Amino acid sequence: MKKLFWIIFFYLISFSVCNSQSNSQENGFNILMVGNSASATGKGEAVSATSGDATILWYNPAAVQISQYSNFCFCHNSYLFDNKIENASLIIKRGNKSYGLGIVYLNYGKLDKTNESGSIIGEYHPIDIVIASNYAMRISPYFSFGSNLKIVYEKIDIESSWGTCTDFGLVYDSFIKGFNFAFVIQNIGLFSTKMKNVRTEFPLSYTIGTCHELNISKQSKLSISSDLIKYENEDIKLNLGLEYTFGEAIYTRLGYKVNYDEEDFSAGLGIKINHYKFDYSFTPFQSELENVHRFSISYDF
């Protein structure tokens, strides 16, 4: 069984590499590249090897299995230029198997429609929607595997496109106490339609991540994490994150991104009361772009 799993997994890696080499189209479905978790963005989205709330399924489908509880999370993202992103995610743990669902809705608001001379002739309301289903399982005492199947829809004025893609992830609980290693392939395109006679391609990415959790005292711990990410046709990017936890009730986070055009520093705060957790993150953008604030509430069960 394990041998068959590895054969299938490396076949999928080979398929995604071949698919990316043959794809010369410009990527679309950019909603898939936007961070939609307050807890994750607070530590620079360096989370592929970490546990977390239900939004972790968007970063590594296998990390759902190492999360401690079943969880529901709702996140509001006040994004650039008054764009709003709403995200609802759910994970349910059942022993060595886990299941998840998630939906992301991006509302661009009202935009002016102009003619060739630049005169305003009306308005339109672009939207993006992503729906994901997740399955994860522990395949050995050290390895967890997970996958997402995602349906993506985007609409610009009267033109629209939709498609399906998949993610695959691994988490390795190493022999070093508190140290995890992760590998993720995201947005492997399965099918997509055309927009204005051009087929929309998915932003294929590969991530290698690590996380080391250190016990500082009986009541506090420090998590140090990193993600190395390669998007097709882009330079390698690095996400770094720190999270300090006190009494399993207060979470402070710092993040830093390397080789991004508009992002670098981020920060966040989390407070847990009984089964409820409230998270906030702040991401300043460079040049004239606005700062981004994300808020979430989650419930463990």
Residue pairs with C-beta under 8 A, 6 or more apart in sequence:
2 139
2 140
5 139
5 145
9 145
9 168
9 170
12 168
12 185
12 188
13 185
15 188
16 185
16 188
16 204
19 188
19 189
19 204
20 204
20 232
23 201
23 204
23 232
25 198
25 199
25 201
26 201
27 201
27 202
27 203
27 204
27 232
27 233
28 154
28 161
28 192
28 195
28 200
28 201
28 202
29 128
29 152
29 154
29 161
29 163
29 165
29 187
29 192
29 200
29 201
29 202
29 203
30 128
30 203
31 104
31 106
31 128
31 130
31 152
31 154
32 130
32 150
32 152
32 165
32 186
32 187
32 202
32 203
33 203
33 205
33 231
34 77
34 79
34 85
34 106
35 41
35 45
35 77
35 283
35 294
36 55
36 58
36 75
36 77
36 85
36 87
36 104
36 294
37 45
37 47
37 52
37 53
37 55
37 56
37 58
37 59
37 73
37 75
37 87
37 294
37 296
38 75
38 268
38 270
38 279
38 280
38 281
38 294
38 295
38 296
39 47
39 52
39 53
39 55
39 251
39 253
39 268
39 270
39 279
39 281
39 296
40 47
40 52
40 55
40 56
40 59
40 281
41 255
41 266
41 268
41 281
41 283
41 292
41 294
42 243
42 253
42 254
42 255
42 266
42 267
42 268
42 269
42 270
42 279
42 280
42 281
42 282
43 223
43 225
43 241
43 242
43 243
43 253
43 254
43 255
43 266
43 268
44 239
44 240
44 241
44 254
44 255
44 256
44 257
44 266
45 59
45 227
45 239
45 241
45 255
45 257
46 209
46 211
46 225
46 226
46 227
46 239
46 240
46 241
46 255
47 56
47 59
47 60
47 63
47 209
47 211
47 225
47 227
47 241
48 59
48 60
48 63
48 169
48 182
48 184
48 207
48 208
48 209
48 227
49 60
49 63
49 171
49 180
49 181
49 182
49 209
49 210
49 211
49 225
49 227
50 56
50 63
50 180
50 211
50 223
50 225
51 63
51 66
51 67
51 68
52 63
52 67
53 67
53 71
53 73
53 89
53 277
53 279
53 296
53 298
54 64
54 71
54 72
54 73
54 89
54 90
54 91
54 100
54 102
54 298
55 73
55 75
55 87
55 89
55 102
55 296
56 63
56 64
56 67
56 91
57 63
57 64
57 89
57 91
57 100
57 102
57 132
57 134
57 146
57 148
58 87
58 89
58 102
58 104
58 132
59 184
60 146
60 169
60 171
60 182
60 184
60 207
60 209
61 100
61 134
61 135
61 136
61 146
61 147
61 148
61 167
61 168
61 169
61 184
62 136
62 144
62 145
62 146
62 169
62 170
62 171
62 182
62 184
63 136
63 144
63 146
63 169
63 171
63 182
64 91
64 93
64 98
64 100
64 134
64 136
64 146
65 93
65 96
65 97
65 98
65 136
65 137
65 138
65 144
65 145
65 146
65 171
66 144
66 171
66 173
66 180
67 91
67 93
67 98
68 300
69 93
69 300
69 301
70 91
70 92
70 93
70 300
70 301
71 90
71 91
71 298
71 299
71 300
71 301
72 88
72 89
72 90
72 298
72 299
72 301
73 87
73 88
73 89
73 90
73 296
73 297
73 298
73 299
74 86
74 87
74 88
74 89
74 296
74 297
74 298
75 85
75 86
75 87
75 88
75 89
75 294
75 295
75 296
76 84
76 85
76 86
76 87
76 294
76 295
76 296
77 84
77 85
77 86
77 87
77 292
77 293
77 294
78 84
78 292
78 293
78 294
79 85
79 106
79 292
80 285
80 289
80 290
80 292
81 109
81 290
82 109
83 106
83 107
83 108
83 109
84 106
84 107
84 109
85 104
85 105
85 106
85 107
86 104
86 105
86 107
87 102
87 103
87 104
87 105
88 102
88 103
89 100
89 101
89 102
89 103
90 100
90 101
90 102
91 98
91 99
91 100
91 134
92 98
92 99
92 100
96 137
96 138
97 135
97 136
97 137
97 138
98 134
98 135
98 136
98 137
98 146
99 134
99 135
99 136
100 132
100 133
100 134
100 135
100 136
100 148
101 132
101 133
101 134
102 130
102 131
102 132
102 134
103 129
103 130
103 131
103 132
104 128
104 129
104 130
105 127
105 128
105 129
106 127
106 128
106 129
107 125
107 127
108 125
108 126
108 127
109 125
110 123
110 124
110 125
111 123
111 124
111 125
111 126
112 120
112 122
112 123
113 120
113 121
113 122
113 123
113 124
113 157
114 120
114 121
115 121
124 156
124 157
124 158
126 154
126 155
126 156
126 157
127 153
127 154
127 155
128 152
128 153
128 154
128 155
129 152
129 153
129 154
130 150
130 151
130 152
130 153
131 150
131 151
132 148
132 149
132 150
132 151
133 148
133 149
133 150
134 146
134 147
134 148
135 146
135 147
136 144
136 145
136 146
136 147
137 144
137 145
137 146
138 144
139 145
141 173
142 172
142 173
142 174
143 170
143 171
143 172
143 173
144 170
144 171
144 173
145 168
145 169
145 170
146 168
146 169
146 171
147 166
147 167
147 168
147 169
148 166
148 167
149 164
149 166
150 164
150 165
150 166
150 167
150 187
151 162
151 163
151 164
152 162
152 163
152 164
152 165
152 202
153 160
153 161
153 162
154 160
154 161
154 162
154 195
154 200
156 195
159 195
159 196
160 195
161 192
161 193
161 194
161 195
161 200
162 192
162 193
163 189
163 190
163 191
163 192
163 193
163 200
163 202
164 189
164 190
164 191
164 192
165 187
165 188
165 189
165 190
165 202
166 188
166 190
167 184
167 185
167 186
167 187
167 188
168 184
168 185
168 188
169 182
169 183
169 184
169 185
170 182
170 183
170 184
171 180
171 181
171 182
172 180
172 181
172 182
173 180
174 180
174 181
176 212
178 212
178 213
178 214
178 215
179 210
179 211
179 212
179 213
180 210
180 211
180 212
181 208
181 209
181 210
182 207
182 208
182 209
182 210
182 211
183 206
183 207
183 208
183 209
184 205
184 206
184 207
184 209
185 204
185 205
185 206
185 207
186 204
186 205
186 206
186 207
187 202
187 203
187 204
187 205
188 202
188 204
189 201
189 202
189 204
192 199
192 200
192 201
192 202
193 199
193 200
194 200
203 231
203 232
204 231
204 232
205 229
205 230
205 231
205 232
206 229
206 230
207 227
207 228
207 229
207 230
208 227
208 228
209 225
209 226
209 227
209 228
210 225
210 226
211 223
211 224
211 225
211 226
212 223
212 224
212 225
213 221
213 222
213 223
213 224
214 221
214 222
214 223
214 224
215 221
216 222
216 244
219 246
219 247
220 244
220 245
220 246
220 247
221 244
221 245
222 242
222 243
222 244
222 245
223 241
223 242
223 243
223 244
223 245
224 241
224 242
225 240
225 241
225 242
225 243
226 238
226 239
226 240
226 241
227 238
227 239
228 236
228 237
228 238
229 236
229 237
229 238
229 239
230 236
230 237
231 237
235 259
236 259
237 257
237 258
237 259
237 260
238 257
238 258
238 259
239 255
239 256
239 257
239 258
240 255
240 256
240 257
240 258
241 253
241 254
241 255
241 256
242 253
242 254
242 255
243 251
243 252
243 253
244 251
244 252
244 253
245 251
248 272
249 271
249 272
249 273
250 269
250 270
250 271
250 272
251 268
251 269
251 270
251 271
251 272
251 279
252 268
252 269
252 270
253 266
253 267
253 268
253 269
253 270
253 281
254 265
254 266
254 267
254 268
255 265
255 266
255 267
255 268
256 264
256 265
256 266
257 263
257 264
257 266
258 264
261 286
262 285
262 286
262 287
262 289
263 283
263 285
263 286
264 286
265 283
265 284
266 281
266 282
266 283
266 284
267 281
267 282
268 279
268 280
268 281
268 282
269 279
269 280
270 277
270 278
270 279
270 280
271 277
271 278
272 278
275 299
275 300
275 301
276 297
276 298
276 299
277 297
277 298
277 299
277 300
278 295
278 296
278 297
279 294
279 295
279 296
279 297
279 298
280 293
280 294
280 295
280 296
281 293
281 294
282 291
282 292
282 293
283 291
283 292
283 293
283 294
284 291
284 292
285 291
285 292
